[in-house]
Amino acid sequence: MRAAAALGWLWGALLAAGSSPPRLRLPYRELLGMNRSVLFFGHRGFLGFRSLYLDEYRDRLFIGGKDVLYSLRLDRASADTKEIYWPPLPGQTEECFRKGKDPATDCANYVRLLQPYNRTHLLACGTGACHPVCTFIYVGHRGETQHAFILDPGSTESGRGRCPHEPDRAFASTIIGGELYAGLTADFLGRDPGIFRSTGTRAALRTEVDQRLLNDPKFVAAYMIPDNDDRDDDKAYFFFTEKVVEADSKEHTIVSRVARVCVNDAGGQRVLVNKWSTFNKARLVCSVPGPGGIDTYFDELEDVFLLRTKDGKNPEIYALFSTVSHVFQGSAVCVYRMADIREVFNGPFAHRDSPLHQWGAYEGRVPYPRPGVCPSKTTNQPRRPYSSTKELPDEVLHFARAHPLMYRAVRPRHHRPLLVKTDLQQRLLQLVVDRVDTEDGQHDVLFLGTDAGSVLKVVVLQMQSSAVTEEVVLEELQVFKVPVPITQMEISVKRQKLYVGASLGVAQVRLHQCKSYGTACAECCLARDPYCAWDGTACTRYQPSGKRRHVRHTSSVHQCLDQNLTVDDLEHVEEKVLYGMEHNSTFLECVPRSPQASVQWFVQRPPDEQRDEVKTDERVLQTEQGLLFRQLHRRDAGVYYCKTLEHGFTQTVAKTALEVLGGEQLARATPRQREDRHPPCPEPWLAAPAPKTWYKDILHLASSADRQRVEEQCLRLWCGHRKGKMAKGKHALAGMDVVKKGRVAKPHGERIRVPRQAAAT
């Protein structure tokens, strides 16, 4: 019972933590229309994107796709694009098909690896229709005016152990000192996972085929992170997930790992020959603490981003996780310090006597030199130097083979996630981070790619004098028109651009467009976007110098009072006039631009100048799209103000003058006036139609996305049958407005925008 209560508490806490909606949603066409996004789909109709390398050294973007590579200049991408066509060798496509692979999705050369090899060449590797292949691409020297992009056919060689056989199998790689370090499954059947080193002058190296080292791993990222200034002590770190079987369970459990190997590892002389002799791994934990010691774990590692700092030896590691729980679905971002990772690798080894026993800390004697330590000046003891792993005693290598796992787990900063999202319909797949300078310090802005072709822009603010953080979802950017998973993202801090890759193509997206938040000081401050600030006249890019306002926790209204803006500024609000017929239904539209704002309605009834809050009941309903009168009364006439409230700032966003007409007024109207107010109907209008509550019909229309059905429904309600033509009118009765292409008629020939989901009859 206590466990169930604790799980219920955790579930409620997670829902509350992940309940913040985006302040601004920008759809695909709006991003293009405001020049926030530029798309590249290749020259062959379908890019089949698989790899991306952002080369800020040369100001170029390299893209790998299906049978093709591209080089784009960042300053004039559309004007100067180079292409290399790189299909499989003759006969390989047919052989791939004979082996049972899908010719439409597998039997092509998908370029999975694009890495800088030296100052003039890239290393490119592709699946080669399930025959992995690698080659070098000449890209020229930095500063050359000529746009060089040439495949060297003489350098082509097998990519086995360097590139996966399949276009979508998990894979991670990095190049260190001219050698490729890659984590992948190296065989056609997917049964030979390992961490490989190749391409350089030294003999190739790999992990042993042993489930204790790697059990069905999914590699996510690989980086070289130095421990100190001694280059012989450099290590390559791999981040991945794998399956484990605990002693008290027969089912596999997914856990996340960080592993490391020494860059100068040469394998053993008699033991672990041509195998890693310094391989160690540790568990990477990302969990939400709960009551009674019951934590909620996010175990499925999706992506890792290294935020480089001035101290190159201590970057901050941001990791994106999802949960594999059957109770709920969610994602979390945890931040790790290199000092904590090194402490775990320097701690006790894990040990158990058999698979039927629990893991414990190894308490026996650990041989010298310590397994996993690189032979270097930093680690050698006086009169006991080791210049190579080939000189290590067999005892050390046997211990390393039997104890690859560390006992302690790596826990995140503050022992809890930086960000938890449980309210998303999409799954978070990719992560990049930008550290932004603002008036009140530095803030990290997270860009999260989803499986629906969108990117979430999130900032996590540190509360003053507290360890508590506040999550603000600034924007949701629908980068791709169709819901396609985002598979890679790169960020250019220099250019303030985000590069987003999916199977369809690659998008270049600006990190910010401050004017999108509005034209008022308070609107700019309410956005709480670290990139933006109020400069006295507009919301613009924040610059460290100058008088700019950036609000984090204080009232936005007070920050902007000296800008001659009042809380109830109506100068920029256009007044709309609507006519409604007594006893019929009427809808007043008001959709706030920010989903984080709450809405209040006020009414001013002449000759009164006082505004009273609208009282809602069964007859008057407040919906997400506006105010719905199920049945109009004469006393409902007046001027209605729709106001939004957000962090203490109240703003009028809509003003509507509602006039209520009685049946006798309609009867006295001239034929011409009636024609202006109503569309022509096959049957004559009755002077005083019988009272009818049409709110159910309005709600039915509000939920319909089919414009033709909406039009037919309006004609049926208006004219008494489904057939007929709709005529434009200068005056329209609210509750009987003609819905056509998302617009309704308004007096004086103007047009009013009506959302499809809120179209009223």
SVG drawing of the C-alpha trace seen along z (x, -y; Angstrom):
<svg xmlns="http://www.w3.org/2000/svg" viewBox="-42 -57 105 75">
<polyline fill="none" stroke="black" stroke-width="0.4" points="0.0,0.0 2.8,-2.4 4.6,-1.6 1.4,-2.2 0.9,-5.5 4.5,-6.5 4.1,-5.7 0.9,-7.7 2.7,-10.7 5.6,-10.3 3.1,-10.2 1.4,-13.3 4.7,-15.1 6.0,-14.2 2.8,-15.4 3.0,-18.7 6.7,-19.0 6.0,-18.4 2.9,-20.5 4.3,-23.7 3.0,-24.4 5.1,-26.3 4.6,-30.0 4.7,-30.3 3.9,-27.7 5.2,-28.4 3.9,-26.1 5.8,-25.0 4.5,-27.7 4.9,-30.5 8.5,-29.6 9.1,-29.8 7.1,-32.9 9.1,-34.8 12.4,-33.6 13.1,-31.7 13.8,-28.5 15.5,-27.4 15.1,-23.8 17.3,-21.7 16.0,-18.4 18.8,-17.6 18.7,-17.5 17.1,-14.1 13.7,-14.5 14.5,-12.5 17.5,-13.1 17.5,-10.0 19.5,-12.0 21.7,-10.0 24.7,-12.2 25.7,-15.8 29.0,-17.6 29.0,-21.3 32.4,-22.7 32.6,-26.2 36.4,-26.2 35.5,-26.3 32.0,-27.8 30.5,-24.7 27.8,-22.2 28.4,-18.6 25.4,-16.2 25.3,-12.5 22.2,-10.9 21.1,-8.0 23.8,-7.4 24.8,-11.1 26.9,-13.6 26.5,-17.4 28.7,-20.4 26.9,-23.7 28.5,-27.0 26.9,-28.5 27.0,-32.0 25.3,-31.3 24.0,-27.7 21.4,-27.8 23.8,-29.5 26.8,-27.2 26.0,-23.6 28.3,-20.7 27.2,-17.1 28.9,-13.7 26.9,-10.7 28.1,-7.6 26.0,-4.6 26.8,-0.9 29.2,1.0 27.7,2.9 26.0,6.1 25.8,5.1 22.2,3.9 21.1,7.3 23.1,9.2 21.6,7.2 18.1,8.1 19.0,11.8 20.1,11.7 16.5,10.7 16.9,7.0 14.4,4.5 15.6,2.9 13.6,-0.3 15.1,-1.0 18.3,1.1 19.9,1.8 21.5,-1.6 24.6,-3.4 23.5,-5.5 26.3,-7.7 26.4,-7.2 29.8,-8.8 31.2,-12.2 34.2,-13.2 37.1,-15.6 40.2,-13.5 42.9,-16.2 43.1,-19.8 42.1,-18.9 40.0,-15.7 36.9,-14.2 36.4,-10.5 33.1,-9.3 31.6,-5.8 28.4,-4.4 26.4,-1.2 27.1,-0.2 23.9,1.9 25.0,3.9 28.7,3.9 30.1,1.0 32.6,-1.1 34.8,-4.1 36.6,-6.7 38.3,-10.1 36.7,-13.4 39.0,-16.2 37.5,-19.5 40.4,-21.9 42.2,-24.2 40.6,-26.8 40.2,-30.2 40.3,-28.8 38.0,-30.6 37.4,-27.5 34.6,-25.2 36.5,-21.9 34.4,-18.7 36.0,-15.6 35.8,-11.9 39.1,-10.1 38.3,-6.7 41.7,-5.4 41.1,-5.6 38.0,-3.5 38.2,-0.5 36.1,1.8 34.1,0.1 33.5,3.2 34.0,2.2 33.8,-1.4 30.2,-1.8 27.0,0.2 25.5,2.5 22.0,0.9 20.9,-2.7 19.2,-3.0 21.2,-0.8 22.6,-2.7 26.1,-4.0 28.6,-6.4 32.1,-7.5 34.8,-10.1 38.3,-10.6 41.3,-11.1 44.7,-11.6 43.8,-10.2 42.2,-7.1 38.5,-6.2 36.9,-5.1 33.5,-3.6 30.8,-1.8 28.6,0.3 27.5,3.8 30.0,5.0 28.3,8.0 25.4,8.5 23.2,10.3 23.7,7.7 25.3,10.2 28.9,8.7 28.7,5.5 31.9,3.7 34.0,0.6 36.5,0.5 39.7,-1.5 40.9,-1.6 42.1,-3.7 45.4,-4.8 48.9,-3.4 48.5,-1.2 47.0,2.3 43.2,2.4 41.7,2.9 38.3,3.9 36.4,5.2 36.1,8.9 32.9,10.7 31.6,11.1 28.2,10.1 29.8,8.9 31.4,6.1 28.6,5.3 25.1,6.9 23.0,5.8 24.3,2.2 22.7,-0.8 25.5,-3.3 24.6,-7.0 27.7,-9.2 31.5,-9.1 33.9,-11.9 37.6,-12.4 37.8,-14.1 41.3,-14.7 41.9,-14.1 44.9,-16.4 47.6,-18.0 49.4,-14.6 48.4,-13.5 49.3,-9.9 46.5,-10.0 43.7,-10.9 40.6,-8.7 37.7,-8.1 34.3,-8.0 31.3,-6.1 27.7,-6.6 25.2,-3.8 22.4,-1.6 22.6,2.2 20.5,5.0 21.2,6.6 19.7,9.5 19.6,9.1 19.9,12.0 16.3,11.7 14.8,11.4 14.8,13.4 13.8,10.4 16.1,8.1 16.4,4.5 17.6,1.5 20.3,-0.6 22.4,-3.5 26.2,-3.4 29.3,-5.5 32.4,-3.5 36.0,-4.6 39.2,-3.4 42.7,-4.8 43.7,-6.4 47.2,-4.9 45.8,-1.4 47.7,1.2 46.2,4.3 48.0,7.0 51.0,9.1 49.7,12.6 46.2,11.7 43.7,9.5 45.8,9.4 44.4,6.8 41.7,6.2 41.1,3.3 43.0,3.7 41.7,0.5 37.9,0.9 35.7,-0.1 32.1,-1.0 29.7,-2.5 26.0,-3.0 24.6,-6.4 21.6,-7.2 18.9,-9.8 16.0,-9.5 13.5,-11.5 13.8,-11.0 10.5,-9.9 9.2,-9.2 10.5,-6.1 13.5,-5.9 11.4,-4.9 12.9,-6.7 11.4,-7.0 14.2,-6.1 14.6,-7.3 16.8,-4.5 16.7,-4.8 19.5,-7.1 18.5,-9.0 21.2,-11.6 24.2,-13.3 25.6,-16.8 29.0,-18.0 28.8,-21.7 32.4,-22.8 33.7,-25.2 36.8,-27.3 38.3,-24.3 38.6,-21.8 39.1,-19.0 35.8,-19.5 32.9,-19.9 29.3,-19.6 27.5,-16.5 23.9,-16.9 22.1,-13.6 18.5,-13.1 16.6,-10.0 13.3,-8.5 11.5,-6.0 10.8,-2.4 8.1,-2.2 4.7,-0.7 3.1,-3.1 3.8,-6.4 5.8,-7.8 8.2,-10.7 11.6,-12.2 14.2,-13.8 17.5,-15.8 20.2,-15.2 23.5,-17.0 26.8,-15.3 30.1,-16.6 33.3,-15.0 34.7,-15.1 31.8,-12.8 32.4,-10.4 36.2,-10.2 35.4,-9.6 33.2,-6.6 35.9,-5.1 38.5,-5.6 36.2,-3.9 35.5,-0.2 35.0,2.4 31.7,4.4 31.9,8.1 29.6,11.0 30.4,14.7 27.9,15.9 24.9,14.7 22.7,15.9 24.3,13.5 23.8,9.8 26.4,7.3 28.7,6.0 31.9,3.9 35.0,5.9 36.9,6.1 39.9,8.1 43.4,6.9 43.4,4.8 46.6,5.5 49.1,2.7 48.9,0.8 45.2,0.3 43.1,1.8 41.7,-0.9 44.5,-3.3 46.5,-4.6 50.3,-4.0 51.6,-7.6 53.9,-9.9 50.9,-10.9 50.0,-7.4 53.4,-5.7 55.0,-5.2 58.8,-5.8 60.9,-2.8 57.8,-1.0 57.1,-2.7 54.9,-1.2 55.2,-2.8 52.6,-0.5 49.7,1.7 51.7,4.6 54.0,4.3 51.2,4.8 51.3,7.9 48.9,10.7 47.4,10.4 46.2,6.9 44.7,8.0 42.9,11.0 41.4,8.7 40.4,6.1 38.6,8.8 36.7,10.2 35.8,6.8 34.8,4.3 31.9,2.8 32.3,0.2 30.3,0.6 29.0,-2.9 26.7,-4.7 27.3,-8.2 24.6,-10.4 23.5,-13.8 24.2,-17.2 22.0,-17.9 21.0,-14.2 17.9,-15.0 17.0,-15.8 17.3,-19.3 14.2,-18.9 11.3,-16.4 8.6,-16.2 5.7,-13.8 2.9,-15.7 4.2,-15.4 2.5,-13.4 5.9,-13.4 9.0,-11.6 12.1,-13.6 15.1,-12.2 17.8,-14.9 19.4,-17.5 21.7,-20.5 22.5,-23.3 23.6,-26.9 24.9,-28.9 23.6,-32.4 24.9,-35.5 22.1,-37.8 21.9,-40.6 21.3,-38.3 23.9,-35.7 24.2,-32.7 21.3,-30.6 21.4,-27.3 18.9,-27.1 18.0,-23.5 16.8,-22.6 15.0,-19.3 14.2,-17.5 11.1,-15.2 9.8,-12.3 7.1,-14.6 9.4,-16.9 9.3,-19.7 11.9,-21.3 11.2,-22.5 13.2,-25.5 13.4,-25.4 15.2,-27.4 15.6,-26.2 15.9,-29.1 17.6,-28.9 15.4,-30.5 17.2,-33.1 18.8,-31.9 17.5,-28.4 18.4,-25.1 14.9,-25.0 14.7,-25.5 11.8,-26.7 11.3,-25.3 10.1,-27.7 9.1,-26.2 9.8,-29.2 8.8,-27.9 7.6,-24.9 9.0,-25.1 7.4,-22.8 10.5,-22.5 9.2,-19.8 5.8,-19.8 5.1,-16.1 5.7,-14.4 9.1,-12.8 11.6,-11.9 14.5,-14.3 17.7,-12.2 20.5,-14.8 21.0,-18.4 24.0,-20.6 24.3,-24.2 26.3,-27.1 26.8,-29.6 28.9,-31.7 26.0,-32.1 23.2,-31.7 21.7,-28.9 20.4,-25.4 20.8,-22.6 18.2,-20.0 18.3,-16.7 15.6,-14.2 15.1,-11.6 13.4,-14.2 16.1,-16.8 18.0,-19.3 16.7,-22.6 18.6,-25.7 16.7,-27.4 17.4,-30.7 17.8,-30.3 15.7,-33.4 13.4,-35.9 12.5,-38.3 9.9,-40.3 7.7,-37.1 6.8,-37.7 4.9,-41.0 5.3,-44.7 4.9,-45.7 7.7,-45.8 5.8,-43.5 5.2,-40.9 9.0,-40.9 9.8,-40.5 7.0,-37.9 8.6,-35.6 11.7,-35.3 13.8,-34.4 17.5,-34.8 18.3,-35.8 15.8,-38.8 15.5,-42.1 13.5,-45.3 15.6,-48.1 13.1,-50.9 11.2,-50.6 11.2,-46.9 11.9,-43.4 15.4,-42.7 18.5,-40.5 20.1,-41.0 23.5,-42.7 25.6,-42.9 26.1,-46.6 23.2,-49.1 20.1,-49.5 18.2,-46.3 15.6,-44.7 15.5,-40.9 13.0,-39.7 13.4,-36.4 11.3,-36.4 10.1,-39.9 6.9,-41.5 6.9,-42.3 4.5,-45.1 6.7,-47.0 9.7,-46.5 7.9,-48.2 6.0,-51.1 8.6,-53.6 7.9,-52.7 4.6,-54.6 2.6,-51.4 -0.3,-50.8 -1.7,-47.5 -4.9,-48.2 -3.6,-49.7 -6.3,-49.5 -4.8,-51.6 -3.6,-48.6 -6.8,-46.6 -9.3,-46.7 -13.0,-46.8 -15.2,-44.3 -18.9,-44.6 -21.1,-41.5 -24.9,-41.3 -26.8,-38.5 -30.4,-37.5 -32.3,-37.2 -32.8,-33.6 -30.1,-32.3 -26.5,-31.3 -23.5,-33.6 -19.7,-33.0 -17.1,-35.7 -13.7,-34.6 -10.5,-35.1 -7.5,-32.8 -4.4,-34.2 -1.1,-33.9 0.5,-32.5 -0.9,-29.2 0.6,-30.1 -1.8,-33.0 -5.2,-32.8 -8.2,-34.5 -10.8,-36.7 -13.9,-38.3 -15.3,-41.7 -18.4,-43.5 -19.3,-47.2 -23.1,-47.8 -24.0,-51.3 -24.6,-53.9 -22.4,-52.4 -18.7,-53.0 -17.9,-50.3 -16.6,-47.0 -17.9,-43.9 -16.5,-40.4 -18.6,-38.1 -20.4,-35.5 -20.4,-32.1 -23.2,-29.5 -25.1,-26.9 -26.2,-29.6 -22.8,-31.4 -19.8,-29.2 -16.1,-30.1 -14.2,-27.8 -10.5,-27.7 -11.5,-29.6 -13.7,-32.2 -17.1,-33.0 -20.2,-31.0 -23.7,-32.2 -26.0,-29.3 -29.1,-31.6 -28.9,-35.4 -30.8,-37.7 -31.4,-41.4 -29.3,-42.2 -26.3,-40.6 -25.7,-43.6 -22.5,-45.5 -18.8,-45.8 -16.9,-42.7 -13.2,-42.8 -11.0,-39.6 -8.0,-40.0 -5.1,-37.7 -3.3,-37.4 0.3,-36.2 2.8,-36.6 1.0,-39.8 0.6,-41.4 -2.9,-42.0 -3.4,-42.8 -6.6,-43.4 -6.3,-41.2 -9.8,-41.5 -12.7,-44.0 -16.1,-43.1 -19.3,-45.2 -22.2,-42.8 -25.6,-44.1 -28.7,-41.9 -31.6,-42.1 -35.1,-41.2 -37.5,-39.4 -39.5,-42.6 -36.3,-44.4 -35.8,-41.7 -39.4,-41.8 -39.1,-45.6 -36.0,-45.3 -36.3,-46.0 -35.7,-43.3 -32.4,-44.9 -31.3,-45.0 -32.3,-41.4 -30.3,-40.4 -27.3,-42.3 -27.6,-40.5 -28.4,-37.0 -27.4,-34.8 -30.1,-34.0 -32.2,-31.0 -34.6,-28.9 -37.3,-29.6 -38.5,-33.0 -37.2,-34.1 -39.6,-34.1 -39.9,-37.5 -39.7,-35.9 -38.1,-32.5 -38.9,-30.2 -36.4,-30.2 -33.8,-27.5 -30.6,-26.7 -27.9,-26.0 -24.9,-25.5 -24.7,-21.8 -24.5,-22.6 -21.8,-25.2 -19.7,-22.8 -20.1,-20.3 -18.8,-22.8 -16.0,-23.8 -14.7,-20.2 -15.0,-19.7 -11.9,-20.1 -13.8,-19.5 -14.7,-22.9 -17.2,-21.4 -19.2,-19.8 -19.0,-23.1 -20.4,-25.0 -23.2,-22.5 -24.0,-22.5 -24.2,-26.3 -26.6,-26.2 -28.8,-23.7 -29.1,-25.7 -29.5,-29.0 -31.8,-28.1 -33.5,-24.9 -31.9,-22.4 -28.4,-21.3 -28.4,-22.7 -28.0,-26.3 -25.3,-28.9 -23.7,-31.2 -23.7,-34.9 -21.4,-37.6 -23.1,-40.2 -22.0,-43.4 -23.8,-42.6 -24.0,-39.2 -26.0,-38.0 -23.6,-36.5 -24.6,-32.9 -25.6,-32.8 -22.3,-34.0 -21.3,-32.2 -18.2,-30.1 -16.1,-29.9 -12.3,-29.2 -11.9,-30.1 -13.4,-33.6 -16.8,-35.1 -18.5,-38.2 -18.3,-41.4 -20.2,-44.7 -18.8,-47.3 -17.3,-44.7 -14.4,-43.8 -13.3,-40.2 -12.8,-38.5 -10.5,-35.6 -12.1,-32.5 -10.1,-29.4 -11.4,-26.2 -11.9,-24.5 -13.9,-27.5 -16.1,-28.3 -19.5,-29.4 -22.8,-29.2"/>
</svg>
